[in-house]
Amino acid sequence: MPENWHHIPFLRFLLPLVCGVLIALQLHDCYWWIYGLFFVLFIAYLFIGIVTGWTVKFRSQTLVAFLLQGMFLSAGMALVQYQTPWYRSDYFMRDADSSTVFLCRLQKPPSIGEHSIKLEMLVEGKWQQDKYSSASGKTMIYVRRDSTKMDLPVYGDYALIENCFKSPDPPKNPNTFDFPKYLRGIGIAHIARVDASQLVFTGERHQKLWWTFIFRAREMFHDAVMREVKNGDAQSVGEALVIGTKTAIDPEVQQAYANTGTMHVLAVSGLHVGILFAVLEFLLNPISWFKRNKYGRVSKFLFIITIIWWYACLTGLSASVNRSAVMFTCLATGKLFSRQNNSFNVLFVSMFLLLVDDARCITQVGFQLSYLAVGGILFFQPYLQKLWRPKWKILNHIWTMTTVSVAAQISTSPISLFYFHQFPNYFLLSNMLAIPISFVVLVLGLIFFVVNGIPFLGPATGMALDYSLRLLNGSVMAVNQMPGAVINNIYINEWQLGILYVFVLLLGIALLSKQTMYLFRAAFCLCIVWMLAVFRDVKAREDRRLVAYSIRDHDCMLLQGAGDAILLSDTLIDQNSSIWTLNIRNDALKSGVMPDFALFSLQEPFNGASSVLYGYPWLIGGGKVVFLLDPTSVHQLPKSAPEADWVYILGNPFINLPDLQSRFPNATFVIGGSTSYKRHSYYLNTCKKLQIPVHSLRFDGALVLE
């Protein structure tokens, strides 16, 4: 914690820069006057500095401060606009038409998914009307795995592709993960989904030596782990913990780490870089040449920094790893020049540099969690440490680890609740077990990385790594299976998130100033958060909604009204399943129906809610009448059907659409997710020809009636 705020000058520059970045992220067009504003403020600042000889008098300090803050604010806005690829004149989709052919280069090895192969590519040129021109921009190309067999490309391979790029589709279900927003955060605005035959590799290749070495090292470690580590879960967790590859982790194992608050162990973060830094210092400190000789000190500095950044690249340059690598670079630089570093200033310097390099990284969850966690540890941990001073060394270590975990939890809990909707009750216990074991795993993993090709030594290290990974997984799973391990289905909105961080800020001010009035204000903030939650619950009891979700190969509807909520599905959905988590959970949480709702099958008649009546195939809820049309009910159509608002088509019934239109003249036809693609297209095209109101859940997304 800083004793004097003048020791952290970068905070004065960082705050306006962050504000500028956040403002620019809300803009959806390029405004050239932002560059002009920065230039004018910069010239004015230089002019005043030259006129006054950089000795600013007291009466000019306010003006200079205003110019400086405005300059960094406009710099943040200008950075976002400059780094946004689709604002550039040579962006590859600018003026592109259907005949345009693009030249792309693979930036990293392909990622193999269940249904497709993901290729992250850099567009370098395009042919338009037989004329070649250079182009810029990043893109994702998804190659369908069920298409023509394709040999996996290698990093640096060039490929040609015709223009089949488009902006990614918005979320098909309300309040679900916004994939287009995520892609914009990493600088991608257009993607392509193609068959293997649509992508032609030229046979040419351009590789950078550094990245070639990195990718080969990752591949070698993967092969060695697959060979020497026998347990499947241990293999996947070992790769995630050492080199940051998480694609092969079993969902149940991943959920256990999330439930116990140890997900940071799987995500390579500052903890891992800090362990590597400590190990390097431990190994090099006994060598006197590194201490006494000036060339030795420089050599030690360069060696440590090279290894840290090599490891950062090896693990994928995530936001948390970048933050940690920059911080340790600053610390090592200060140590080289025998300068004392202020931890807060180093933290702010690292954030400043990362934003200058990529301003959009501030939207990444890993970036936010990393800086909040470290900031919370630096600020709150010293106060918590003073609460108890154990005499025994082992107790002191345990207490230090406890205070670090609690400090990090204080600063990250609000944003974790906002994104993940759960709180790990046993985070202290799980971290007490996981962090020491993960330290052993990482050290063994790095040793195994070096010696895996050496007879006897490689297999012996691999065996030790295998057993330590099993111990890590076993301890996490054991904590996860304890009663009450996690509180699920917690929902807070943006207002509650902001108020909770005001609470954290007031708590910090109370610790600094030692004035109890700030504690009362902090408690008042918690009361406001509680009142907003109560207001949302009351409103949810008054809301009437009928939602038909867009889910591939499934049909699911949520009916909400007069305090009742039911979920109708063609299959009984487990609340731990991916169908529930990806498509329904967030909407159910935001609408206030969790956890008090009933789950029924679409083929199971019931009358269990006062606002909903259902007798297959009729459904009445929220003032709407729905007829469920499936291969069974299509043969049970009454001659005089009641007035229906929706005709919901499930599966693949053989239907006569003109006849149905005459029976339900005022209904909107809804084509469900369980309908096959071929039959779906037939229904949709026929409805459009007959001018029947139609809504396709597959193409148009969920249908929501308030």
Phi, psi and omega per residue, in radians:
M1 nan 2.332 -3.083
P2 -1.291 2.344 3.062
E3 -1.425 -0.421 -3.125
N4 -2.443 2.160 -3.062
W5 -1.191 -0.238 3.063
H6 -1.231 -0.252 3.123
H7 -1.398 -0.114 3.122
I8 -2.162 1.112 -3.062
P9 -1.117 -0.423 -3.084
F10 -1.174 -0.320 3.091
L11 -1.099 -0.593 3.142
R12 -1.159 -0.554 3.127
F13 -1.482 -0.606 -3.038
L14 -1.211 -0.751 -3.067
L15 -1.026 -0.898 3.109
P16 -1.145 -0.577 3.107
L17 -1.096 -0.790 3.119
V18 -1.095 -0.739 3.109
C19 -1.057 -0.730 3.113
G20 -1.105 -0.723 3.121
V21 -1.103 -0.802 -3.121
L22 -1.118 -0.666 3.105
I23 -1.134 -0.802 -3.090
A24 -1.149 -0.534 3.138
L25 -1.184 -0.352 3.102
Q26 -1.472 -0.228 3.139
L27 -1.462 2.570 -3.099
H28 -2.104 0.416 3.087
D29 -2.691 2.885 -3.131
C30 -1.572 2.154 3.127
Y31 -1.983 1.889 -3.042
W32 -1.221 -0.345 -3.133
W33 -1.148 -0.323 3.119
I34 -1.102 -0.722 3.098
Y35 -1.128 -0.675 3.119
G36 -1.131 -0.693 3.118
L37 -1.086 -0.797 3.113
F38 -1.060 -0.768 -3.112
F39 -1.097 -0.760 -3.133
V40 -1.108 -0.808 -3.137
L41 -1.129 -0.659 3.132
F42 -1.148 -0.775 3.122
I43 -1.113 -0.730 3.130
A44 -1.099 -0.710 3.118
Y45 -1.127 -0.759 3.098
L46 -1.103 -0.723 -3.114
F47 -1.073 -0.833 3.137
I48 -1.109 -0.697 3.133
G49 -1.109 -0.736 -3.136
I50 -1.203 -0.740 -3.118
V51 -1.108 -0.736 -3.091
T52 -1.562 0.015 -3.108
G53 1.145 0.505 3.134
W54 1.065 0.312 3.033
T55 -1.960 1.547 -3.009
V56 -1.346 2.215 3.098
K57 -1.329 2.855 -3.043
F58 -1.030 -0.720 -3.083
R59 -1.214 -0.272 -3.136
S60 -1.735 -0.085 -3.047
Q61 -1.121 -0.684 -3.136
T62 -1.099 -0.756 3.136
L63 -1.117 -0.773 -3.134
V64 -1.126 -0.731 3.118
A65 -1.092 -0.718 3.114
F66 -1.090 -0.772 3.139
L67 -1.119 -0.721 -3.102
L68 -1.163 -0.780 3.131
Q69 -1.147 -0.729 3.104
G70 -1.115 -0.623 -3.141
M71 -1.143 -0.768 3.136
F72 -1.274 -0.544 3.052
L73 -1.097 -0.865 3.125
S74 -1.182 -0.523 3.087
A75 -1.124 -0.707 3.084
G76 -1.080 -0.736 3.109
M77 -1.150 -0.742 -3.129
A78 -1.150 -0.632 3.123
L79 -1.057 -0.795 -3.134
V80 -1.060 -0.798 -3.101
Q81 -1.181 -0.685 -3.141
Y82 -1.170 -0.623 -3.084
Q83 -1.546 -0.021 3.116
T84 -1.477 1.946 -3.012
P85 -1.066 -0.681 -3.025
W86 -1.296 -0.030 3.023
Y87 -1.565 -0.171 -3.059
R88 -1.418 2.631 -3.098
S89 -1.203 -0.442 -3.129
D90 -1.762 0.312 3.109
Y91 -1.031 2.398 -2.904
F92 -1.126 -0.443 -3.136
M93 -1.625 -0.026 3.095
R94 -1.264 2.166 3.136
D95 1.114 0.293 3.112
A96 -1.363 2.564 3.078
D97 -2.216 -3.065 -3.031
S98 -1.146 -0.362 -3.113
S99 -1.649 -0.016 -3.110
T100 -1.217 2.406 3.073
V101 -2.034 2.311 -3.052
F102 -1.902 2.553 3.024
L103 -1.810 2.069 -3.065
C104 -2.139 2.654 3.089
R105 -2.194 2.314 -3.109
L106 -1.245 2.168 -3.059
Q107 -1.500 -0.450 3.140
K108 -2.660 2.882 3.141
P109 -0.998 2.612 -3.104
P110 -1.134 2.635 3.088
S111 -1.895 2.092 -3.047
I112 -1.626 2.042 3.097
G113 -1.808 -3.070 -3.094
E114 -1.194 -0.698 -3.061
H115 -1.948 -0.287 -3.054
S116 -2.638 2.896 3.053
I117 -1.895 2.117 -3.084
K118 -1.618 2.202 3.106
L119 -2.056 2.067 3.071
E120 -1.622 1.983 -2.946
M121 -2.192 2.653 3.077
L122 -1.883 2.160 3.138
V123 -1.471 2.196 -3.076
E124 -1.974 -0.282 -3.127
G125 -2.938 2.980 3.106
K126 -2.660 2.609 3.036
W127 -1.856 2.211 3.136
Q128 -2.392 2.004 -3.069
Q129 0.976 0.826 3.109
D130 1.077 0.349 3.107
K131 -2.073 2.206 -3.116
Y132 -1.631 2.437 3.043
S133 -2.528 2.653 3.122
S134 -1.250 2.684 -3.137
A135 -2.539 2.886 -3.132
S136 -2.431 2.829 3.105
G137 2.259 2.653 3.074
K138 -1.801 2.712 3.105
T139 -2.653 2.815 3.003
M140 -1.965 2.260 3.056
I141 -2.030 2.141 3.136
Y142 -1.828 2.001 -3.141
V143 -1.691 2.127 -3.114
R144 -1.125 2.284 -3.089
R145 -1.296 -0.385 -3.139
D146 -1.533 0.084 3.096
S147 -1.520 -2.942 -3.123
T148 -0.929 2.416 -3.107
K149 -1.050 2.361 -3.101
M150 -2.223 2.329 3.017
D151 -1.207 2.334 -3.096
L152 -1.108 2.249 3.104
P153 -1.274 2.944 -3.129
V154 -2.009 2.645 3.087
Y155 -0.842 2.271 3.101
G156 1.662 -0.112 -3.130
D157 -1.172 2.464 3.059
Y158 -1.641 2.543 3.129
A159 -2.482 2.661 3.053
L160 -1.931 2.426 3.134
I161 -2.559 2.354 3.065
E162 -1.275 2.839 -3.050
N163 -1.221 1.730 2.988
C164 -2.245 0.435 -3.126
F165 -1.435 2.601 3.060
K166 -2.711 2.840 3.059
S167 -1.167 2.406 -3.139
P168 -1.068 2.531 -3.109
D169 -1.125 2.485 3.059
P170 -1.158 2.914 -3.139
P171 -0.977 2.355 -3.111
K172 -1.427 -0.318 3.132
N173 -2.105 2.577 -3.086
P174 -1.145 2.443 3.015
N175 1.101 0.475 3.093
T176 -1.783 3.128 -3.083
F177 -1.003 2.235 -3.107
D178 -1.597 1.589 -3.097
F179 -1.120 -0.751 3.085
P180 -1.027 -0.677 3.120
K181 -1.136 -0.710 3.091
Y182 -1.067 -0.778 -3.136
L183 -1.123 -0.712 3.098
R184 -1.071 -0.559 3.114
G185 -1.145 -0.411 3.091
I186 -1.883 0.277 3.001
G187 1.453 0.475 3.137
I188 -2.131 2.205 -3.131
A189 -2.001 -0.314 -3.105
H190 -2.369 2.432 3.123
I191 -2.313 2.982 3.113
A192 -2.426 2.454 3.023
R193 -2.054 2.007 -2.960
V194 -2.345 2.881 2.911
D195 -1.494 2.823 -3.110
A196 -1.050 -0.545 -3.101
S197 -1.222 -0.325 -3.121
Q198 -1.479 -0.118 -3.110
L199 -2.019 2.024 -3.068
V200 -1.941 2.030 3.115
F201 -1.510 2.311 -2.998
T202 -1.402 -0.297 -3.058
G203 1.610 -0.183 3.090
E204 -1.543 2.737 -3.062
R205 -2.639 2.394 3.062
H206 -2.281 1.993 -3.093
Q207 -2.135 2.496 3.009
K208 -1.601 2.328 -2.996
L209 -0.982 -0.758 -3.094
W210 -1.058 -0.855 -3.089
W211 -1.265 -0.529 3.047
T212 -1.072 -0.761 3.102
F213 -1.094 -0.739 -3.138
I214 -1.095 -0.864 -3.080
F215 -1.168 -0.611 3.088
R216 -1.196 -0.645 3.106
A217 -1.126 -0.711 3.091
R218 -1.082 -0.744 -3.132
E219 -1.153 -0.710 3.124
M220 -1.116 -0.729 3.135
F221 -1.145 -0.718 3.109
H222 -1.029 -0.820 -3.133
D223 -1.105 -0.702 -3.130
A224 -1.164 -0.721 3.118
V225 -1.124 -0.778 3.117
M226 -1.061 -0.529 -3.076
R227 -1.451 -0.709 -2.977
E228 -1.778 -0.503 3.139
V229 -1.637 2.075 -2.949
K230 -1.511 -0.577 -3.076
N231 -1.367 2.313 -3.069
G232 -1.105 -0.811 3.126
D233 -1.151 -0.613 3.103
A234 -1.140 -0.677 3.111
Q235 -1.051 -0.889 -3.072
S236 -1.171 -0.723 3.126
V237 -1.199 -0.639 3.104
G238 -1.081 -0.764 3.095
E239 -1.126 -0.693 3.138
A240 -1.145 -0.738 -3.046
L241 -1.288 -0.624 -3.046
V242 -1.599 -0.794 -3.064
I243 -2.097 0.088 2.997
G244 1.411 0.259 3.115
T245 -1.608 1.949 -3.029
K246 -1.969 0.120 -3.022
T247 -1.189 -0.444 -3.038
A248 -1.689 0.044 -3.086
I249 -1.250 2.334 3.089
D250 -1.089 2.349 -3.113
P251 -0.981 -0.608 3.135
E252 -1.149 -0.717 3.110
V253 -1.155 -0.761 3.138
Q254 -1.084 -0.709 3.124
Q255 -1.153 -0.613 3.108
A256 -1.109 -0.731 3.092
Y257 -1.130 -0.677 3.118
A258 -1.169 -0.712 -3.101
N259 -1.180 -0.466 -3.089
T260 -1.725 0.048 3.114
G261 1.278 0.431 -3.129
T262 -2.034 0.386 -3.136
M263 -1.078 -0.475 3.139
H264 -1.133 -0.349 3.091
V265 -1.217 -0.685 3.132
L266 -1.295 -0.669 3.140
A267 -1.450 1.974 -3.137
V268 -0.974 2.157 -2.979
S269 -2.472 -2.852 3.131
G270 -1.071 -0.512 3.091
L271 -1.016 -0.780 -3.096
H272 -1.216 -0.768 3.116
V273 -1.138 -0.664 3.095
G274 -1.103 -0.708 3.088
I275 -1.101 -0.771 3.117
L276 -1.069 -0.759 3.121
F277 -1.067 -0.772 -3.134
A278 -1.133 -0.698 3.125
V279 -1.126 -0.746 3.126
L280 -1.117 -0.755 3.097
E281 -1.070 -0.743 -3.132
F282 -1.089 -0.700 -3.101
L283 -1.301 -0.588 -3.042
L284 -1.608 -0.374 -3.093
N285 -1.044 -0.690 -3.128
P286 -1.152 -0.275 -3.109
I287 -1.454 1.934 -3.012
S288 -1.158 -0.499 -3.102
W289 -1.044 -0.588 3.137
F290 -1.211 -0.328 -3.101
K291 -1.695 -0.720 -2.976
R292 -1.546 -0.659 -3.074
N293 -1.542 2.327 -3.117
K294 -1.122 -0.616 3.072
Y295 -1.203 -0.539 3.092
G296 -1.148 -0.708 3.127
R297 -1.139 -0.732 3.110
V298 -1.150 -0.717 3.133
S299 -1.102 -0.728 3.114
K300 -1.093 -0.769 3.124
F301 -1.039 -0.860 -3.102
L302 -1.138 -0.675 -3.137
F303 -1.125 -0.834 -3.121
I304 -1.110 -0.790 -3.112
I305 -1.135 -0.707 3.123
T306 -1.088 -0.788 -3.140
I307 -1.125 -0.734 -3.124
I308 -1.098 -0.801 -3.123
W309 -1.287 -0.514 3.017
W310 -1.102 -0.746 3.121
Y311 -1.179 -0.660 3.101
A312 -1.065 -0.757 3.096
C313 -1.172 -0.684 -3.136
L314 -1.056 -0.627 -3.084
T315 -1.601 0.094 2.996
G316 1.763 0.090 3.092
L317 0.937 0.836 3.054
S318 -1.207 2.895 -3.078
A319 -1.048 -0.746 -3.110
S320 -1.188 -0.644 3.117
V321 -1.211 -0.735 3.085
N322 -1.034 -0.783 3.122
R323 -1.025 -0.822 -3.108
S324 -1.164 -0.724 -3.131
A325 -1.106 -0.734 3.110
V326 -1.135 -0.739 -3.133
M327 -1.087 -0.802 -3.130
F328 -1.227 -0.491 3.021
T329 -1.122 -0.757 3.104
C330 -1.114 -0.738 3.138
L331 -1.120 -0.748 3.134
A332 -1.163 -0.623 3.104
T333 -1.140 -0.776 3.091
G334 -1.077 -0.664 3.122
K335 -1.181 -0.629 3.123
L336 -1.089 -0.705 -3.114
F337 -1.700 0.245 3.098
S338 0.976 0.742 3.103
R339 -1.912 2.475 3.101
Q340 -1.468 2.193 -3.127
N341 -1.698 2.348 2.983
N342 -1.464 2.179 -3.022
S343 -1.050 -0.697 3.123
F344 -1.129 -0.729 -3.131
N345 -1.134 -0.686 3.096
V346 -1.101 -0.712 3.105
L347 -1.062 -0.782 -3.113
F348 -1.234 -0.616 3.084
V349 -1.091 -0.780 -3.133
S350 -1.096 -0.721 3.120
M351 -1.148 -0.721 3.110
F352 -1.035 -0.816 -3.102
L353 -1.161 -0.699 3.138
L354 -1.169 -0.633 3.104
L355 -1.213 -0.634 3.078
V356 -1.131 -0.657 3.135
D357 -1.263 -0.732 -3.136
D358 -2.655 1.671 -3.051
A359 -1.130 -0.516 -3.093
R360 -1.285 -0.137 3.131
C361 -1.161 -0.264 3.136
I362 -1.156 -0.343 3.126
T363 -1.431 -0.173 -3.086
Q364 -1.401 2.359 -3.103
V365 -1.076 -0.687 3.131
G366 -1.074 -0.691 3.100
F367 -1.078 -0.839 -3.098
Q368 -1.117 -0.814 -3.124
L369 -1.134 -0.682 -3.099
S370 -1.092 -0.869 -3.104
Y371 -1.242 -0.618 3.091
L372 -1.152 -0.716 -3.129
A373 -1.115 -0.848 -3.118
V374 -1.160 -0.715 3.094
G375 -1.064 -0.738 3.111
G376 -1.125 -0.702 3.119
I377 -1.127 -0.794 -3.126
L378 -1.111 -0.606 -3.055
F379 -1.528 -0.925 -2.976
F380 -1.484 -0.521 -3.020
Q381 -1.045 -0.729 3.121
P382 -1.046 -0.638 3.111
Y383 -1.191 -0.751 3.130
L384 -1.152 -0.618 -3.138
Q385 -1.081 -0.592 -3.090
K386 -1.314 -0.236 -3.102
L387 -1.151 -0.457 -3.125
W388 -2.629 2.351 3.123
R389 -2.126 1.542 -3.122
P390 -1.119 2.530 3.141
K391 -1.422 -0.585 -3.119
W392 -1.422 2.464 -3.057
K393 -1.132 -0.723 -3.114
I394 -1.127 -0.685 3.099
L395 -1.163 -0.623 3.122
N396 -1.121 -0.703 3.098
H397 -1.122 -0.754 3.131
I398 -1.115 -0.739 3.141
W399 -1.138 -0.692 3.107
T400 -1.083 -0.775 3.118
M401 -1.111 -0.648 3.115
T402 -1.119 -0.807 -3.108
T403 -1.162 -0.614 3.088
V404 -1.117 -0.778 -3.138
S405 -1.117 -0.757 -3.126
V406 -1.155 -0.736 3.136
A407 -1.078 -0.768 3.116
A408 -1.137 -0.641 -3.126
Q409 -1.193 -0.632 3.122
I410 -1.041 -0.764 -3.040
S411 -1.460 -0.380 -3.082
T412 -1.852 -0.236 -3.085
S413 -1.016 -0.808 -3.129
P414 -1.002 -0.827 -3.091
I415 -1.279 -0.498 3.057
S416 -1.170 -0.726 3.079
L417 -1.107 -0.667 -3.108
F418 -1.145 -0.729 -3.081
Y419 -1.544 -0.689 -2.940
F420 -1.951 -0.206 2.991
H421 1.065 0.553 3.095
Q422 -2.656 2.765 3.120
F423 -2.310 2.176 3.131
P424 -1.399 1.977 -3.081
N425 -1.224 -0.509 -3.073
Y426 -1.862 0.605 -3.100
F427 -1.076 -0.564 3.121
L428 -1.143 -0.860 -3.123
L429 -1.097 -0.815 -3.092
S430 -1.128 -0.685 3.108
N431 -1.223 -0.596 3.071
M432 -1.032 -0.620 -3.137
L433 -1.492 -0.778 -2.968
A434 -1.296 -0.688 -3.045
I435 -1.145 -0.852 3.097
P436 -1.074 -0.692 -3.137
I437 -1.191 -0.688 3.125
S438 -1.143 -0.525 3.043
F439 -1.073 -0.809 3.125
V440 -1.115 -0.754 -3.127
V441 -1.065 -0.793 -3.105
L442 -1.135 -0.750 3.119
V443 -1.097 -0.799 3.102
L444 -1.105 -0.669 3.135
G445 -1.111 -0.717 3.125
L446 -1.200 -0.674 3.075
I447 -1.132 -0.768 3.129
F448 -1.083 -0.623 3.103
F449 -1.013 -0.638 -3.075
V450 -1.471 -0.688 -2.929
V451 -1.866 0.119 -2.992
N452 -1.106 -0.371 3.135
G453 -1.563 -0.042 -3.104
I454 -1.561 2.222 3.140
P455 -0.983 2.524 3.140
F456 1.175 -0.895 -3.091
L457 -1.169 -0.723 3.136
G458 -1.116 -0.933 3.109
P459 -1.053 -0.637 3.139
A460 -1.149 -0.751 3.095
T461 -1.166 -0.660 3.096
G462 -1.092 -0.683 3.112
M463 -1.146 -0.750 3.110
A464 -1.102 -0.684 3.106
L465 -1.135 -0.707 3.131
D466 -1.036 -0.883 -3.090
Y467 -1.179 -0.636 3.120
S468 -1.198 -0.619 3.087
L469 -1.197 -0.672 3.081
R470 -1.112 -0.677 3.109
L471 -1.129 -0.723 3.115
L472 -1.098 -0.872 3.131
N473 -1.089 -0.717 -3.130
G474 -1.107 -0.716 -3.139
S475 -1.168 -0.704 3.128
V476 -1.168 -0.766 3.136
M477 -1.126 -0.638 3.137
A478 -1.123 -0.759 3.108
V479 -1.158 -0.662 -3.124
N480 -1.129 -0.525 -3.109
Q481 -1.501 -0.041 3.087
M482 -1.231 2.569 3.137
P483 -1.048 2.351 3.097
G484 1.206 0.555 -3.080
A485 -1.153 -0.507 -3.059
V486 -2.546 2.522 2.991
I487 -1.734 2.032 -3.092
N488 -1.728 2.979 2.988
N489 1.037 0.738 3.030
I490 -1.654 2.246 -3.135
Y491 -2.154 2.242 2.967
I492 -2.282 2.495 3.119
N493 -1.637 -3.049 -3.074
E494 -1.102 -0.665 3.124
W495 -1.126 -0.781 3.123
Q496 -1.129 -0.651 3.086
L497 -1.055 -0.822 3.131
G498 -1.082 -0.726 -3.124
I499 -1.185 -0.639 3.096
L500 -1.109 -0.621 3.096
Y501 -1.330 -0.436 2.951
V502 -1.136 -0.681 3.066
F503 -1.039 -0.814 3.128
V504 -1.091 -0.727 3.126
L505 -1.102 -0.778 3.128
L506 -1.137 -0.625 3.078
L507 -1.100 -0.721 3.094
G508 -1.137 -0.727 3.112
I509 -1.103 -0.668 3.114
A510 -1.095 -0.679 3.110
L511 -1.189 -0.652 3.136
L512 -1.225 -0.850 -3.036
S513 -1.529 -0.311 -3.100
K514 1.021 0.660 3.097
Q515 -1.972 2.198 -3.046
T516 -1.223 -0.337 -3.103
M517 -1.096 -0.515 3.108
Y518 -1.239 -0.507 3.055
L519 -1.168 -0.692 3.093
F520 -1.122 -0.685 3.104
R521 -1.156 -0.660 3.092
A522 -1.121 -0.726 3.098
A523 -1.104 -0.628 3.104
F524 -1.105 -0.639 3.089
C525 -1.072 -0.730 3.101
L526 -1.108 -0.640 3.097
C527 -1.107 -0.690 3.120
I528 -1.123 -0.747 3.112
V529 -1.045 -0.754 3.126
W530 -1.127 -0.732 3.137
M531 -1.111 -0.682 3.102
L532 -1.134 -0.646 3.100
A533 -1.153 -0.731 3.102
V534 -1.111 -0.750 3.127
F535 -1.056 -0.716 3.125
R536 -1.129 -0.693 3.132
D537 -1.153 -0.707 3.116
V538 -1.117 -0.758 3.138
K539 -1.112 -0.657 -3.128
A540 -1.100 -0.551 3.126
R541 -1.249 -0.356 3.136
E542 -1.668 -0.333 -3.086
D543 -1.229 2.562 3.014
R544 -2.187 2.039 -3.105
R545 -2.382 2.589 2.975
L546 -2.329 2.044 -3.055
V547 -2.135 2.170 2.980
A548 -1.808 1.981 -3.033
Y549 -1.434 2.629 3.079
S550 -1.669 1.788 -3.109
I551 -2.287 2.225 -3.108
R552 -1.085 2.184 3.069
D553 1.209 0.203 -3.140
H554 -2.450 2.755 3.034
D555 -2.126 2.336 -3.082
C556 -2.673 2.327 3.122
M557 -2.289 2.471 3.054
L558 -1.989 2.235 3.106
L559 -2.089 2.235 -3.036
Q560 -2.337 2.293 3.105
G561 3.141 2.453 3.079
A562 0.929 0.679 3.095
G563 1.469 -0.076 3.124
D564 -1.846 2.630 3.071
A565 -2.595 2.305 3.066
I566 -2.292 2.642 3.087
L567 -2.061 2.077 3.106
L568 -1.810 2.261 -3.088
S569 -2.519 2.679 3.079
D570 -1.310 -0.184 3.038
T571 -2.511 2.500 -3.124
L572 -1.223 1.940 -2.990
I573 -1.470 2.188 3.037
D574 -1.335 2.345 -3.104
Q575 -1.243 -0.068 3.013
N576 -1.765 0.006 -3.088
S577 -1.398 2.778 3.134
S578 -1.185 -0.541 3.110
I579 -1.036 -0.805 -3.132
W580 -1.184 -0.840 -3.046
T581 -1.129 -0.750 -3.024
L582 -1.428 -0.488 -2.957
N583 -2.004 -0.505 -2.928
I584 -2.101 -0.676 -2.905
R585 -0.965 -0.892 -3.064
N586 -1.079 -0.672 3.121
D587 -1.186 -0.712 3.110
A588 -1.119 -0.648 3.104
L589 -1.177 -0.844 -3.080
K590 -1.152 -0.621 -3.128
S591 -1.381 -0.105 3.039
G592 1.453 0.270 -3.113
V593 -1.577 -0.147 3.128
M594 -1.534 2.486 -0.053
P595 -1.699 0.158 -3.019
D596 -1.574 1.365 3.035
F597 -2.506 2.764 -3.140
A598 -1.823 2.550 -3.113
L599 -2.026 2.150 -3.111
F600 -2.314 2.737 3.038
S601 -1.458 2.584 3.118
L602 -1.131 -0.369 3.131
Q603 -1.699 0.193 -3.076
E604 -1.996 1.819 -3.141
P605 -1.129 2.584 3.123
F606 -2.800 2.933 3.026
N607 -2.579 1.084 -2.989
G608 -1.821 0.005 -3.114
A609 -2.332 2.427 -3.035
S610 -1.138 -0.491 -3.076
S611 -1.728 -0.036 -3.068
V612 -2.285 2.264 3.045
L613 -2.101 2.330 -3.109
Y614 -2.514 2.090 3.004
G615 -2.396 1.801 -3.020
Y616 -0.752 2.255 0.098
P617 -1.766 0.422 -3.101
W618 -1.829 2.503 3.139
L619 -2.414 2.237 3.105
I620 -2.188 2.081 -3.137
G621 -2.781 2.414 3.120
G622 1.075 0.509 -3.138
G623 1.379 0.147 -3.126
K624 -2.005 2.540 3.094
V625 -1.951 2.208 -3.094
V626 -2.144 2.291 3.016
F627 -1.861 2.145 -3.126
L628 -1.568 1.965 -3.066
L629 -1.819 1.890 3.132
D630 -2.302 3.134 -3.102
P631 -1.006 -0.329 3.106
T632 -1.585 -0.893 -3.067
S633 -1.223 -0.317 3.129
V634 -1.109 -0.400 3.115
H635 -1.652 0.043 -3.100
Q636 -2.053 0.392 -3.115
L637 -1.177 2.145 3.106
P638 -1.271 2.657 -3.133
K639 -1.146 -0.650 3.100
S640 -2.011 1.505 -3.082
A641 -1.368 2.502 3.061
P642 -1.179 2.847 3.139
E643 -1.125 2.229 -3.122
A644 -2.106 2.471 3.076
D645 -1.497 -0.622 3.123
W646 -2.200 2.511 2.829
V647 -2.028 1.877 -3.029
Y648 -1.677 1.999 -3.102
I649 -1.580 2.068 3.108
L650 -1.927 2.409 3.093
G651 1.217 -2.515 -3.025
N652 -2.272 1.064 3.131
P653 -1.257 2.616 3.013
F654 -1.483 1.975 -3.013
I655 -2.249 2.651 3.042
N656 -1.799 1.718 -3.013
L657 -1.096 -0.711 3.084
P658 -1.054 -0.672 3.112
D659 -1.158 -0.731 3.108
L660 -1.103 -0.662 3.132
Q661 -1.101 -0.658 3.120
S662 -1.215 -0.541 3.122
R663 -1.357 -0.613 -3.130
F664 -2.159 1.280 -2.986
P665 -1.182 -0.452 -3.060
N666 -1.906 0.241 -3.063
A667 -1.618 2.632 2.956
T668 -1.676 2.245 3.139
F669 -1.499 2.232 -3.137
V670 -1.992 2.113 -3.139
I671 -1.645 2.062 -3.005
G672 -1.354 3.023 -3.099
G673 -1.328 -0.360 -3.107
S674 -1.432 -0.101 3.115
T675 -1.290 2.374 -3.138
S676 -1.107 2.756 -3.070
Y677 -1.066 -0.736 -3.102
K678 -1.145 -0.835 -3.135
R679 -1.195 -0.595 3.095
H680 -1.029 -0.834 -3.137
S681 -1.109 -0.660 3.131
Y682 -1.110 -0.855 3.127
Y683 -1.018 -0.788 -3.052
L684 -1.134 -0.837 -3.110
N685 -1.147 -0.695 3.141
T686 -1.158 -0.727 3.104
C687 -1.062 -0.698 -3.137
K688 -1.190 -0.657 3.109
K689 -1.138 -0.694 -3.125
L690 -1.483 0.017 -3.134
Q691 1.022 0.666 3.046
I692 -1.543 2.254 3.071
P693 -0.997 2.192 -3.050
V694 -2.449 2.545 3.070
H695 -2.306 2.139 3.130
S696 -1.698 2.023 3.099
L697 -1.164 -0.521 -3.129
R698 -1.199 -0.757 -3.040
F699 -1.765 -0.599 -3.069
D700 -1.644 -0.196 -3.124
G701 1.536 -3.021 -3.071
A702 -1.104 2.638 3.061
L703 -1.862 2.120 -3.064
V704 -2.116 2.148 3.062
L705 -2.021 2.109 3.123
E706 -1.544 nan nan
